[in-house]
Amino acid sequence: MNKLYKKIKDKINGAKSIALFCHIRPDFDALSSMYALYYGIKKDKKVQMYSNRKLNNKEKLLLDDSLIQIGGFNPETYDLLISVDTPNVERLGIYGEGFKQHKNTIKIDHHQPSGEEIGDISYIDVNSSSCCELVFNILKAMKCKITPQVATILYTGLFTDTNSFTNLNTNPNSFHAAYELSQKGADIAKVSDIINRQKPQSEVNITKIFYEKYKRVDKEIGIITITINELKKAKAEKIDCDGFSMKLASMNGINISCSIIEMEDNKFYCSMRSRLGYAVNGIAKALGGGGHLGAAGCVITAKSITEAEKIVIKEIRKYLKSRQDDEE
């Protein structure tokens, strides 16, 4: 057995009470990683999952909302804390300080390390297309039973984090994991139907605004900005906008795309995507975030969404200029 897997196995087996965490504003990969780990290790232990929000209607079709605790975390009541899909303390939100102070912690992640690090034991593989693949590896190493339910949950994270196996981070291991999970009973048809074919009215409403507002900058940059008022008008949430940067990146001629969603307190969430041969992780890192070559994100503090847009465009232009200079 891989030495790292053995360390993780020994830590988990030696704990009687375990708390699981994922990053703030979790996506399906973060949630699925946490849920799969929960089902895999809970047999004879007290295990609790924590998140900064409840599941939305789409997530409830695949995951049990009643199992997640919102707030109310006391680190002293747990022998072991485990974070998934979370690169640093900041991304743990209200749970970050408690996690950092705890003496027994594990971090499982596929992002480039950034910010204030977490985890006494770190299992990081930046070449993995999803965190669910890493959790799958751990569960196999621990000889945990992978039920069809767990296989479906893991496949969901893999399927969504690769954008249906189309993102630049998709690799042979992604397909091999998908094959293994299908062999273990993952309901591939159900996942595809829920993710790609069951769009809530709120997502339809905000997508209409997307097509009315998106714009090109310098021909090869695609930008969409969505304000809080526009979200309210569409009866939508930030998660309904999650595919916008990918929609932009799929348009001919756009090499770098970014969706900027207004949050609160002058904060704006930026999701970036890029075409093959271009990278956005460095751009996001320069703005205080991080991610992968073709998919990254950050949160910007600005006086207005217009100012946030200018900040992002300036950094993208800087990257494109540097890239052009390197080619010359």
C-alpha positions as a LaTeX table, in Angstrom:
\begin{tabular}{lrrr}
\hline
Residue & $x$ (\AA) & $y$ (\AA) & $z$ (\AA) \\
\hline
Met1 & 0.00 & 0.00 & 0.00 \\
Asn2 & 1.16 & 3.52 & $-0.78$ \\
Lys3 & 2.72 & 5.02 & 2.39 \\
Leu4 & 0.49 & 8.09 & 2.24 \\
Tyr5 & $-2.64$ & 5.97 & 1.92 \\
Lys6 & $-1.49$ & 3.94 & 4.94 \\
Lys7 & $-1.01$ & 7.12 & 7.00 \\
Ile8 & $-4.49$ & 8.30 & 6.08 \\
Lys9 & $-5.98$ & 4.86 & 6.77 \\
Asp10 & $-4.30$ & 4.67 & 10.18 \\
Lys11 & $-5.49$ & 8.17 & 11.10 \\
Ile12 & $-9.08$ & 7.40 & 10.15 \\
Asn13 & $-9.11$ & 3.95 & 11.75 \\
Gly14 & $-7.65$ & 5.39 & 14.95 \\
Ala15 & $-10.35$ & 8.05 & 15.32 \\
Lys16 & $-13.74$ & 7.49 & 16.94 \\
Ser17 & $-15.22$ & 10.85 & 15.98 \\
Ile18 & $-14.52$ & 12.63 & 12.66 \\
Ala19 & $-15.70$ & 15.92 & 11.17 \\
Leu20 & $-15.66$ & 16.45 & 7.40 \\
Phe21 & $-15.44$ & 19.81 & 5.61 \\
Cys22 & $-15.47$ & 21.22 & 2.09 \\
His23 & $-14.86$ & 24.71 & 0.75 \\
Ile24 & $-17.28$ & 27.65 & 0.94 \\
Arg25 & $-19.82$ & 27.87 & $-1.90$ \\
Pro26 & $-19.21$ & 24.15 & $-2.60$ \\
Asp27 & $-19.62$ & 22.63 & $-6.05$ \\
Phe28 & $-20.63$ & 19.04 & $-6.77$ \\
Asp29 & $-17.04$ & 17.77 & $-6.59$ \\
Ala30 & $-16.56$ & 19.20 & $-3.09$ \\
Leu31 & $-19.91$ & 17.92 & $-1.83$ \\
Ser32 & $-19.59$ & 14.53 & $-3.51$ \\
Ser33 & $-16.08$ & 14.03 & $-2.10$ \\
Met34 & $-17.35$ & 14.77 & 1.39 \\
Tyr35 & $-20.46$ & 12.58 & 1.08 \\
Ala36 & $-18.57$ & 9.62 & $-0.40$ \\
Leu37 & $-16.00$ & 9.79 & 2.39 \\
Tyr38 & $-18.82$ & 10.02 & 4.95 \\
Tyr39 & $-20.53$ & 6.88 & 3.68 \\
Gly40 & $-17.22$ & 5.05 & 3.34 \\
Ile41 & $-15.95$ & 5.55 & 6.90 \\
Lys42 & $-19.06$ & 6.02 & 9.08 \\
Lys43 & $-19.72$ & 2.34 & 9.83 \\
Asp44 & $-18.45$ & 2.29 & 13.42 \\
Lys45 & $-17.67$ & 5.96 & 14.01 \\
Lys46 & $-19.34$ & 9.25 & 14.79 \\
Val47 & $-18.97$ & 11.20 & 11.54 \\
Gln48 & $-20.45$ & 14.64 & 10.81 \\
Met49 & $-20.31$ & 16.73 & 7.63 \\
Tyr50 & $-20.17$ & 20.54 & 7.78 \\
Ser51 & $-20.90$ & 23.12 & 5.09 \\
Asn52 & $-21.55$ & 26.85 & 4.91 \\
Arg53 & $-24.86$ & 26.30 & 3.07 \\
Lys54 & $-27.69$ & 23.83 & 2.56 \\
Leu55 & $-28.01$ & 21.85 & $-0.64$ \\
Asn56 & $-29.91$ & 23.35 & $-3.54$ \\
Asn57 & $-32.77$ & 21.55 & $-5.28$ \\
Lys58 & $-30.54$ & 19.91 & $-7.91$ \\
Glu59 & $-28.03$ & 18.66 & $-5.33$ \\
Lys60 & $-30.87$ & 17.19 & $-3.25$ \\
Leu61 & $-31.68$ & 14.87 & $-6.15$ \\
Leu62 & $-28.36$ & 13.09 & $-5.55$ \\
Leu63 & $-27.41$ & 13.90 & $-1.94$ \\
Asp64 & $-29.19$ & 13.77 & 1.43 \\
Asp65 & $-29.54$ & 17.33 & 2.75 \\
Ser66 & $-30.39$ & 16.15 & 6.27 \\
Leu67 & $-26.86$ & 14.84 & 6.82 \\
Ile68 & $-25.14$ & 18.23 & 6.63 \\
Gln69 & $-24.62$ & 20.49 & 9.63 \\
Ile70 & $-24.63$ & 24.26 & 9.01 \\
Gly71 & $-22.52$ & 26.06 & 11.62 \\
Gly72 & $-22.37$ & 24.96 & 15.24 \\
Phe73 & $-18.88$ & 23.44 & 15.03 \\
Asn74 & $-16.91$ & 22.54 & 18.16 \\
Pro75 & $-13.49$ & 21.10 & 17.13 \\
Glu76 & $-12.84$ & 19.70 & 20.62 \\
Thr77 & $-15.59$ & 17.10 & 20.20 \\
Tyr78 & $-13.77$ & 15.38 & 17.30 \\
Asp79 & $-10.64$ & 13.21 & 17.22 \\
Leu80 & $-9.96$ & 13.97 & 13.56 \\
Leu81 & $-10.87$ & 16.68 & 11.04 \\
Ile82 & $-10.73$ & 16.07 & 7.26 \\
Ser83 & $-11.07$ & 18.69 & 4.53 \\
Val84 & $-11.77$ & 17.86 & 0.88 \\
Asp85 & $-11.32$ & 19.93 & $-2.27$ \\
Thr86 & $-10.06$ & 22.87 & $-0.19$ \\
Pro87 & $-6.58$ & 24.36 & $-0.66$ \\
Asn88 & $-6.33$ & 26.69 & 2.34 \\
Val89 & $-7.74$ & 28.03 & 5.60 \\
Glu90 & $-9.55$ & 30.91 & 3.89 \\
Arg91 & $-11.60$ & 28.57 & 1.70 \\
Leu92 & $-12.92$ & 26.76 & 4.79 \\
Gly93 & $-14.76$ & 29.94 & 5.79 \\
Ile94 & $-16.12$ & 29.89 & 9.36 \\
Tyr95 & $-14.53$ & 26.49 & 9.98 \\
Gly96 & $-11.00$ & 27.58 & 9.03 \\
Glu97 & $-9.74$ & 28.71 & 12.42 \\
Gly98 & $-11.01$ & 25.61 & 14.24 \\
Phe99 & $-9.48$ & 23.37 & 11.59 \\
Lys100 & $-6.15$ & 25.19 & 11.77 \\
Gln101 & $-5.96$ & 24.91 & 15.56 \\
His102 & $-6.87$ & 21.20 & 15.72 \\
Lys103 & $-3.99$ & 18.79 & 16.33 \\
Asn104 & $-5.19$ & 15.97 & 14.07 \\
Thr105 & $-6.14$ & 16.95 & 10.50 \\
Ile106 & $-6.08$ & 15.59 & 6.95 \\
Lys107 & $-6.33$ & 17.54 & 3.71 \\
Ile108 & $-7.44$ & 15.86 & 0.45 \\
Asp109 & $-7.25$ & 18.17 & $-2.56$ \\
His110 & $-6.40$ & 18.51 & $-6.24$ \\
His111 & $-5.64$ & 22.25 & $-6.36$ \\
Gln112 & $-2.29$ & 24.00 & $-6.32$ \\
Pro113 & $-1.44$ & 24.91 & $-2.72$ \\
Ser114 & $-2.20$ & 28.57 & $-2.00$ \\
Gly115 & $-2.79$ & 30.83 & 0.98 \\
Glu116 & $-2.44$ & 29.52 & 4.53 \\
Glu117 & $-1.96$ & 25.75 & 4.28 \\
Ile118 & $-3.98$ & 23.21 & 6.24 \\
Gly119 & $-3.62$ & 19.54 & 7.12 \\
Asp120 & $-1.12$ & 17.61 & 9.26 \\
Ile121 & $-1.34$ & 15.02 & 6.49 \\
Ser122 & $-1.86$ & 16.31 & 2.95 \\
Tyr123 & $-2.92$ & 14.21 & $-0.01$ \\
Ile124 & $-2.58$ & 16.59 & $-2.95$ \\
Asp125 & $-2.59$ & 15.60 & $-6.60$ \\
Val126 & $-2.85$ & 18.60 & $-8.91$ \\
Asn127 & $-2.93$ & 16.30 & $-11.93$ \\
Ser128 & $-6.22$ & 14.77 & $-10.79$ \\
Ser129 & $-9.26$ & 16.17 & $-12.61$ \\
Ser130 & $-11.44$ & 15.93 & $-9.50$ \\
Cys131 & $-11.15$ & 15.51 & $-5.75$ \\
Cys132 & $-13.60$ & 12.61 & $-6.01$ \\
Glu133 & $-10.89$ & 10.56 & $-7.75$ \\
Leu134 & $-8.63$ & 11.03 & $-4.72$ \\
Val135 & $-11.39$ & 10.03 & $-2.30$ \\
Phe136 & $-12.06$ & 6.99 & $-4.49$ \\
Asn137 & $-8.37$ & 6.03 & $-4.21$ \\
Ile138 & $-8.51$ & 6.34 & $-0.41$ \\
Leu139 & $-11.68$ & 4.28 & $-0.08$ \\
Lys140 & $-10.16$ & 1.54 & $-2.25$ \\
Ala141 & $-6.93$ & 1.59 & $-0.25$ \\
Met142 & $-8.97$ & 1.25 & 2.96 \\
Lys143 & $-10.96$ & $-1.60$ & 1.39 \\
Cys144 & $-14.20$ & 0.26 & 2.09 \\
Lys145 & $-17.30$ & $-1.08$ & 0.40 \\
Ile146 & $-18.11$ & 1.03 & $-2.69$ \\
Thr147 & $-21.87$ & 0.67 & $-2.97$ \\
Pro148 & $-23.77$ & 1.78 & $-6.10$ \\
Gln149 & $-24.87$ & 4.85 & $-4.10$ \\
Val150 & $-21.28$ & 5.82 & $-3.25$ \\
Ala151 & $-20.16$ & 5.06 & $-6.82$ \\
Thr152 & $-22.90$ & 7.36 & $-8.16$ \\
Ile153 & $-21.88$ & 10.14 & $-5.77$ \\
Leu154 & $-18.19$ & 9.86 & $-6.75$ \\
Tyr155 & $-19.09$ & 9.76 & $-10.45$ \\
Thr156 & $-21.13$ & 12.95 & $-10.00$ \\
Gly157 & $-18.10$ & 14.87 & $-8.73$ \\
Leu158 & $-15.92$ & 13.48 & $-11.52$ \\
Phe159 & $-18.53$ & 14.20 & $-14.18$ \\
Thr160 & $-19.15$ & 17.79 & $-13.08$ \\
Asp161 & $-15.54$ & 18.82 & $-12.37$ \\
Thr162 & $-14.51$ & 17.71 & $-15.86$ \\
Asn163 & $-17.61$ & 19.40 & $-17.35$ \\
Ser164 & $-18.82$ & 16.10 & $-18.77$ \\
Phe165 & $-15.22$ & 15.07 & $-19.59$ \\
Thr166 & $-14.57$ & 18.15 & $-21.77$ \\
Asn167 & $-12.39$ & 20.34 & $-19.51$ \\
Leu168 & $-8.66$ & 20.62 & $-20.15$ \\
Asn169 & $-7.95$ & 18.83 & $-16.85$ \\
Thr170 & $-9.58$ & 15.62 & $-18.13$ \\
Asn171 & $-6.98$ & 12.86 & $-18.50$ \\
Pro172 & $-6.74$ & 9.06 & $-18.87$ \\
Asn173 & $-7.13$ & 8.58 & $-15.11$ \\
Ser174 & $-10.45$ & 10.43 & $-15.30$ \\
Phe175 & $-11.82$ & 7.92 & $-17.78$ \\
His176 & $-10.37$ & 4.98 & $-15.87$ \\
Ala177 & $-12.05$ & 6.16 & $-12.67$ \\
Ala178 & $-15.33$ & 6.59 & $-14.55$ \\
Tyr179 & $-15.00$ & 3.04 & $-15.87$ \\
Glu180 & $-14.31$ & 1.61 & $-12.40$ \\
Leu181 & $-17.23$ & 3.51 & $-10.88$ \\
Ser182 & $-19.58$ & 2.33 & $-13.61$ \\
Gln183 & $-18.44$ & $-1.22$ & $-12.86$ \\
Lys184 & $-19.38$ & $-0.65$ & $-9.23$ \\
Gly185 & $-22.90$ & 0.44 & $-10.13$ \\
Ala186 & $-22.71$ & 4.20 & $-10.63$ \\
Asp187 & $-25.98$ & 5.39 & $-12.20$ \\
Ile188 & $-24.41$ & 7.24 & $-15.11$ \\
Ala189 & $-27.70$ & 7.91 & $-16.88$ \\
Lys190 & $-29.23$ & 9.45 & $-13.74$ \\
Val191 & $-26.25$ & 11.75 & $-13.17$ \\
Ser192 & $-26.21$ & 12.90 & $-16.79$ \\
Asp193 & $-29.95$ & 13.56 & $-16.73$ \\
Ile194 & $-29.85$ & 15.59 & $-13.50$ \\
Ile195 & $-26.74$ & 17.60 & $-14.37$ \\
Asn196 & $-27.39$ & 18.30 & $-18.05$ \\
Arg197 & $-31.13$ & 18.02 & $-18.56$ \\
Gln198 & $-32.85$ & 19.21 & $-15.40$ \\
Lys199 & $-32.42$ & 22.98 & $-15.41$ \\
Pro200 & $-34.49$ & 24.95 & $-12.88$ \\
Gln201 & $-36.45$ & 27.98 & $-14.06$ \\
Ser202 & $-34.06$ & 30.23 & $-12.13$ \\
Glu203 & $-31.16$ & 29.01 & $-14.29$ \\
Val204 & $-33.19$ & 29.57 & $-17.46$ \\
Asn205 & $-34.04$ & 33.12 & $-16.30$ \\
Ile206 & $-30.47$ & 34.12 & $-15.51$ \\
Thr207 & $-29.16$ & 32.48 & $-18.70$ \\
Lys208 & $-31.43$ & 34.79 & $-20.69$ \\
Ile209 & $-29.69$ & 37.73 & $-19.01$ \\
Phe210 & $-26.32$ & 36.11 & $-19.82$ \\
Tyr211 & $-27.03$ & 36.09 & $-23.55$ \\
Glu212 & $-28.27$ & 39.68 & $-23.41$ \\
Lys213 & $-25.22$ & 41.01 & $-21.52$ \\
Tyr214 & $-22.05$ & 39.08 & $-22.35$ \\
Lys215 & $-19.38$ & 40.92 & $-24.31$ \\
Arg216 & $-16.02$ & 40.51 & $-25.96$ \\
Val217 & $-13.01$ & 42.58 & $-24.94$ \\
Asp218 & $-9.99$ & 42.81 & $-27.23$ \\
Lys219 & $-11.68$ & 40.12 & $-29.36$ \\
Glu220 & $-10.23$ & 37.17 & $-27.40$ \\
Ile221 & $-11.54$ & 37.93 & $-23.88$ \\
Gly222 & $-15.13$ & 37.04 & $-22.95$ \\
Ile223 & $-16.75$ & 38.75 & $-19.96$ \\
Ile224 & $-20.14$ & 38.50 & $-18.27$ \\
Thr225 & $-21.11$ & 40.44 & $-15.13$ \\
Ile226 & $-24.17$ & 39.61 & $-13.05$ \\
Thr227 & $-25.36$ & 41.89 & $-10.25$ \\
Ile228 & $-27.28$ & 41.00 & $-7.10$ \\
Asn229 & $-30.31$ & 42.84 & $-8.50$ \\
Glu230 & $-30.18$ & 40.75 & $-11.67$ \\
Leu231 & $-30.02$ & 37.57 & $-9.60$ \\
Lys232 & $-33.04$ & 38.72 & $-7.61$ \\
Lys233 & $-34.93$ & 39.63 & $-10.79$ \\
Ala234 & $-34.28$ & 36.13 & $-12.17$ \\
Lys235 & $-35.02$ & 34.53 & $-8.76$ \\
Ala236 & $-31.61$ & 32.91 & $-9.17$ \\
Glu237 & $-28.54$ & 32.19 & $-7.07$ \\
Lys238 & $-24.82$ & 32.21 & $-7.78$ \\
Ile239 & $-24.89$ & 28.48 & $-8.53$ \\
Asp240 & $-27.27$ & 29.13 & $-11.45$ \\
Cys241 & $-24.42$ & 31.08 & $-13.08$ \\
Asp242 & $-21.74$ & 28.42 & $-12.62$ \\
Gly243 & $-21.59$ & 27.47 & $-16.31$ \\
Phe244 & $-21.30$ & 31.01 & $-17.67$ \\
Ser245 & $-17.51$ & 31.18 & $-18.01$ \\
Met246 & $-17.60$ & 27.84 & $-19.86$ \\
Lys247 & $-20.31$ & 29.12 & $-22.21$ \\
Leu248 & $-18.05$ & 32.05 & $-23.07$ \\
Ala249 & $-14.99$ & 29.86 & $-23.57$ \\
Ser250 & $-16.93$ & 27.74 & $-26.06$ \\
Met251 & $-17.46$ & 30.72 & $-28.38$ \\
Asn252 & $-15.17$ & 31.00 & $-31.40$ \\
Gly253 & $-12.26$ & 33.36 & $-30.88$ \\
Ile254 & $-12.54$ & 33.67 & $-27.09$ \\
Asn255 & $-9.37$ & 32.34 & $-25.47$ \\
Ile256 & $-9.90$ & 33.60 & $-21.91$ \\
Ser257 & $-13.32$ & 33.98 & $-20.31$ \\
Cys258 & $-14.55$ & 35.22 & $-16.97$ \\
Ser259 & $-17.92$ & 35.47 & $-15.24$ \\
Ile260 & $-18.13$ & 38.02 & $-12.43$ \\
Ile261 & $-20.98$ & 37.52 & $-9.97$ \\
Glu262 & $-21.77$ & 40.14 & $-7.33$ \\
Met263 & $-22.03$ & 38.65 & $-3.85$ \\
Glu264 & $-22.27$ & 41.02 & $-0.86$ \\
Asp265 & $-20.14$ & 43.57 & 1.00 \\
Asn266 & $-18.45$ & 44.67 & $-2.23$ \\
Lys267 & $-17.22$ & 41.17 & $-3.01$ \\
Phe268 & $-17.36$ & 39.60 & $-6.46$ \\
Tyr269 & $-16.84$ & 35.96 & $-7.39$ \\
Cys270 & $-14.85$ & 35.44 & $-10.58$ \\
Ser271 & $-14.85$ & 32.15 & $-12.48$ \\
Met272 & $-12.32$ & 31.83 & $-15.32$ \\
Arg273 & $-11.89$ & 29.40 & $-18.19$ \\
Ser274 & $-9.39$ & 29.15 & $-21.06$ \\
Arg275 & $-8.85$ & 27.37 & $-24.35$ \\
Leu276 & $-6.10$ & 24.84 & $-24.99$ \\
Gly277 & $-2.73$ & 26.60 & $-24.94$ \\
Tyr278 & $-3.89$ & 29.31 & $-22.52$ \\
Ala279 & $-3.86$ & 29.26 & $-18.70$ \\
Val280 & $-5.98$ & 31.06 & $-16.11$ \\
Asn281 & $-4.59$ & 29.68 & $-12.84$ \\
Gly282 & $-1.83$ & 32.30 & $-12.76$ \\
Ile283 & $-4.35$ & 35.08 & $-13.39$ \\
Ala284 & $-6.55$ & 33.84 & $-10.56$ \\
Lys285 & $-3.55$ & 33.46 & $-8.25$ \\
Ala286 & $-2.51$ & 37.05 & $-8.92$ \\
Leu287 & $-6.00$ & 38.08 & $-7.81$ \\
Gly288 & $-5.86$ & 36.03 & $-4.61$ \\
Gly289 & $-7.40$ & 32.81 & $-5.90$ \\
Gly290 & $-6.20$ & 29.71 & $-7.72$ \\
Gly291 & $-7.21$ & 26.64 & $-9.66$ \\
His292 & $-6.14$ & 24.70 & $-12.73$ \\
Leu293 & $-4.68$ & 25.69 & $-16.10$ \\
Gly294 & $-8.04$ & 25.79 & $-17.84$ \\
Ala295 & $-10.35$ & 26.49 & $-14.89$ \\
Ala296 & $-9.73$ & 28.80 & $-11.95$ \\
Gly297 & $-11.44$ & 31.34 & $-9.73$ \\
Cys298 & $-11.07$ & 34.05 & $-7.12$ \\
Val299 & $-13.01$ & 36.53 & $-5.01$ \\
Ile300 & $-12.34$ & 40.22 & $-5.64$ \\
Thr301 & $-13.11$ & 43.09 & $-3.29$ \\
Ala302 & $-14.09$ & 46.23 & $-5.21$ \\
Lys303 & $-16.34$ & 49.29 & $-4.90$ \\
Ser304 & $-18.53$ & 48.18 & $-7.80$ \\
Ile305 & $-18.94$ & 45.40 & $-10.33$ \\
Thr306 & $-17.54$ & 47.78 & $-12.96$ \\
Glu307 & $-14.36$ & 48.20 & $-10.92$ \\
Ala308 & $-14.14$ & 44.43 & $-10.41$ \\
Glu309 & $-14.43$ & 43.94 & $-14.17$ \\
Lys310 & $-11.62$ & 46.43 & $-14.80$ \\
Ile311 & $-9.38$ & 44.66 & $-12.27$ \\
Val312 & $-9.93$ & 41.28 & $-13.94$ \\
Ile313 & $-9.48$ & 42.58 & $-17.49$ \\
Lys314 & $-6.24$ & 44.32 & $-16.49$ \\
Glu315 & $-4.83$ & 41.06 & $-15.12$ \\
Ile316 & $-5.96$ & 39.04 & $-18.16$ \\
Arg317 & $-4.36$ & 41.59 & $-20.50$ \\
Lys318 & $-1.14$ & 41.39 & $-18.48$ \\
Tyr319 & $-1.10$ & 37.62 & $-18.93$ \\
Leu320 & $-1.86$ & 37.79 & $-22.67$ \\
Lys321 & 0.88 & 40.41 & $-23.16$ \\
Ser322 & 3.39 & 38.24 & $-21.27$ \\
Arg323 & 2.34 & 35.22 & $-23.33$ \\
Gln324 & 2.80 & 37.16 & $-26.56$ \\
Asp325 & 6.23 & 38.43 & $-25.46$ \\
Asp326 & 7.32 & 34.85 & $-24.69$ \\
Glu327 & 6.27 & 33.69 & $-28.16$ \\
Glu328 & 8.25 & 36.49 & $-29.79$ \\
\hline
\end{tabular}
